[in-house]
Each structure stands twice: as C-alpha cells, then as structure tokens.
Amino acid sequence: MNDTLITIGSVNIKWYSALILVGAFIAIIMTIKEGTKYRYPKDFIFNLLFWAIVFGVVGARLYYVAFNLNLYTNYIDILKIWEGGLAIHGGIIFGLITIIIYCKKYHIRSIRMTDFIAPGLILAQAIGRWGNFFNGEAHGAATTIAELQSLHIPNFIIQGMNIGGLYYQPTFLYESIWCLIGFIILLIIRRLKYTKVGQPTAFYLMWYSLGRFFIEGMRTDSLMLGGFRMAQIVSVVLFIIGLGIFMITTRRGRFEDLYSKDAEEQIIF
C-alpha cells in the first residue's frame, strides 16, 4: 500500500497527514457551527480549538514516543509526525486539559464545549484511522484471505492488509466503523428534546472507550505498560469518567440544564 498521497517536487504528502488534517478541518467546522447556534462567539470557539488541536497533537506524539523510546535513537525523528506515531488517548488527555484551562480563563463551562466538540471529534477519529491503513499499521493478528472475504470486506482493503506476504485483521476498519456509528448516534442525542448538558460528552467517552477496549485486544502493536495494554487501561478510566458524568446529569430535573437551551453564561474577554 502506497502511503504517499501526492509528491510535489521533493515533498511527499502522506495519506496519514492528509486524512488527519481533513478530519480536524471537519471537526472544527462542525464545532463552530454548533457553538455559534447557541450564541458562543465564533472567534472564541476557533481559538479554543486551535490550541486544543496544537496541544492535542503534541500530547498524542509524546504519549506514543514515551512507550517507544527505543525507536528514536535519532531524536529529530520524534518531530516527524507525518510518518505516523500519534496516540489518540494522548491527544484526548492533552486536548481536554487545554479546553478546561482555556474555558476557565473565560468563565465558560468546559463540559458545554466538549459537548459541541464530541461529534466532530469522533468523526475525525473515524477518518484518521484510514491513515493507519495507508501506513500499514494498527492492524490485528495474521489471518487468511478467505476469512477476510467472508466478512464482506471490500477487496482493496483486503489487499491493503497484505503486509509482507501475510494478511492481517483490519482493526483500523473496525474502529473507524465504530466511531462512525458513534457519530451518528451523537447527532441524534444532541437533537433529543431532553438531552442534558454533559450527556453528549458522557456518551462519547463511554462509546469510544467501549469499542476501543475490545478492538485494542485484537491489535498486535499495542503500547504496553508491563503486561497490560495501555489503551485498555485508559479506556476503562475514560469509560468510568463518562459513566460518572452521565449519572450526575441524570440526577437533575427533567427540564434542568437542557442541552437545547441557549447558553446563559457571560463570556468575558
């Protein structure tokens, strides 16, 4: 599988980088559209997303590198993120910290902003996973072409899973589909009449973590902490956080703190 989308002179633009940028662009547009619908200034949302993405990418890279230091004898290679090596959990953690700090500065409820961000984020993850496909990574154990065909997987994906003469389970595809389904459900959730602030965020944390936990168990390139898969540990933690948020929101009155209400907070600049 060719990992290069296009070559301009001596510059190779990788599918991995291009797909991440496309996902990020779509997420930004969706978040701004939803936020301005509830009277949040466009400039505020854009600036928030800019810094969340910047620190999210830094966090995703540092998280990956921390568990693969042996791969970087030449430390300048740490900067080459276009070659792959971003851990989404690192991006989520650093991005969330950035959002909390930024919202605190302007007296904005960070949970409100993460509600706006969640659908675009999970869609961006669905798109970004295809970058792993072109890089020949984030796959599962070796299998047979007959088994892959029995799953009715498109032939171009099956052939892309032929790496070094062996066929592998396309776990990137399973996660991409899981995220796409989560995206559709999130669009429905935030349009329901009695959805409360915080519930879209709670659903995102629980849905993604549930799928990632089981899909991670199929992968052969997991980041490990001792004998445990780090992504599964983080997934459990994020699922519990999401469940906690959901339980807190359900204790509120039926008409209290509804997601569909216009924002009442004052933005101080």
N, C-alpha and C positions, 0 to 999 in steps of 0.2 A: 504494500500500500504506500503510495507516494504521499509524504507528509507536507509537501510544498504546494501551496495554492497557486502562486504566481511568482515569477522571477523578474525583477526589474533591475537591469544592469547586473551588479554584483550582489544585490539584495534579494534574499529569499523570504517571501512572506508565507509563513506556515499556516496551515489549516487550524492548528491549535490556537494560535494567537488571534486569527481572524474570527473564529467562532466565539471565543471569549469576548471579544470586542462587540460582536453582533448581539450576544446575549446581554451584555452590560448596557448597550445602547437601548435595546428594547425595554429593559428593566427601568432605566431612567425615564423614558417616555411614559411608561405606564404609571410610575410612581408620581411623577409631576402631574399627570392628568387627574389622578385620583385625589392627590393632595389639594390641588387648586379647586377642585369641586367642593371641598369643604373649607374653602377660604384661607388656605395656607399660602403665603406668597411663593411664587414660582422661584424667585431668587434664593429664598431660604432653603427650599427643597433641593434645588440644584447644588448649592454649596454643600449642604449636608451629604448628599450622595457622592459628590466629588471626593470629599475627604474620607467617607466611608469606603469607597472603592479603592482609593490610594492605600489606606492603611489595611484594608482587607486583602489586597494583593500582597502587600509586604508580609502580613501575618500568614497568609497561605503559603508563601515561599519559605518563611522562617520555620514554620511548622514542619514542612516537608524536609527541609535541609537538616533540621535538628535530629531527625530519625535516619538520615542518610549521610552523615558527615564523612563516612568512608568513601563516598563517591566524588568528593570535592577536594582532591589534592591541590588543584589549582583553584584558589578561592575566587578568582574572577568569574569562574563558571557559575557561581551562585547567582550572578546577575542575569544569566541567560534564561529567563523565564519562558521565552518563546520556544524553547526546546522541550517544554513540559516540566512537571515537578511543582504543581500547586495543589495544596491540600485544602479542600473546601472547608473543613472544620476550622482550620486556622483562619481562613477568611471570615467565617461566620463570627468567630470569637472576637477577632480584632475589629471587624466592622461593627459589631454590636457595641463594643466598648466605645468606639468613636461616636456612634449615634447617641449613646447615653450622655457622654460628656458634652457633645455639641448641643443636644436638646436642653440639658441642664443650664447651659450658658444662657440660652434664650427663653428659659422658663416654659418649655414645651414638653408635653408628655411624650416620652420616648416610645411608650407602648403604642401610642396613636400612629407614630411614624413607622414603626415596624409592621403595623397592620397594613399601611399603604404599600410598604416595600415587599411584603411576603409573596404576593402573586408573581410579580416581576422577577423576584429572586429565584423562585423555584423554576420558572420558565427558563431563565438564564442558565440554571444548572442543567436542565434538560438539553439545551442547545450545546452547552460547553462540553458535555460528556462525549459528543461526537468528535471533539478534538482528540480525546483519548483513542478513539477508533483509528484516526489517521496516524497517530503516533504508535499504534500497535501496543497500547498499554491498557491498564485497568481491565484486564480480561480474567476469565476464570480458568479452571483446570482444562487440561487437554481432553478432547473428545473426538468424535468421528463426524465425518461429513454427513453420514446417514442420520445421525441423531439431530444435527442442526437442521437438516432438511425436514425432519419430522416435526419440528417446531414451527414450520412455515415461515422461517426467516428469509428475507429477500436474498437472492443469490450473491449480490455484490457485497453484502455483509458477511456472508459465509466465506467468500473468497478473501475478504479482508481479514478474516480470523485465521487464515492460513499463514502462520508465522513460523518461518524456519522449517517448513515442511510438515508442521503439525497444526491441527485445527483446535481452536480453543473456544470455550463458552464466552459469548459476548456480554459479559456482565455490564459493560458500559451501556448496552442497549436496554437491559432490564431496568437499570437505574434511570435512564432517560425516559422510558415509558412511565415508570412510577412517578417521576417528577411531573410529567405532562398530565397525568391523571390528577395529581395533587393540585396542579394549576387550575384545571377545570373546576374541581370541587371548591377551591378557594374563591373563584369568581362567583360561584353560586352562594357560598357562605356570606360573603360581604354584601350581597344583594338581598339577603333574607331580612324580613321586617324586624325580627327581634335579636339579631346578632349584636353582641355587645363588644365594646372596645376591648381589645386584647384577645378575643377569640380567634380571629384570623392568624395572629401570631402563634397562639397556642396550637392551632391545627397544623400550621407549618412545621413547628418543632416536633410534634408527635408524628405526623405523617412521614416527613423526610427521615426522621430517626428510625422509625419502624422499618421502613424499606431498606435503609442503608445498613441496619444491623444484620439483616438476613442476607442481603446481597454481598456485603463485605465478607461473610463467611464462605462465599464461593470464590473469592478472589485469591490470586497467587502472589500478589505484590503488595500485601497489606503492610502498613507501618506498624511495627511491633514494639511493645513495651514488655520486656521479659517474654513470657509465653502467651501474652494476650494481644489481640488486635486492637490497636489504639482507637480506630474508628468505631469499633463496637462499644468501647468504654465511653467515649464521648457521646455516642448515640443514646446510650442508656441515660446519661446525665441530662442531655437535652430533652429527651422524652419526659423525664420526671419534671423538669422545669416547665415544659409545655403543659403537662397534666396539672401541675400546681396552679399555673395561670388560669387554666380552664375552670378548675374547681373554685377559685376565688371569684371569677366573673359570674359563675352560675349562682353564687350566693346573693347577688344583687337583685333588686326588684326587677320585675318583668320589663318595666318601662324605664329603668335606670341605666344611664351611661350607654345608650344605644349607639352602635357604630354609624347608623344612618343620620344621626343628628349632626347639625353644623357645629363646628368647633366653637367653644365658648372661651377658650384661653386667649390671653392677650400676648402677642408676640412683641418682645422688647428688643429693639436694635440700638 
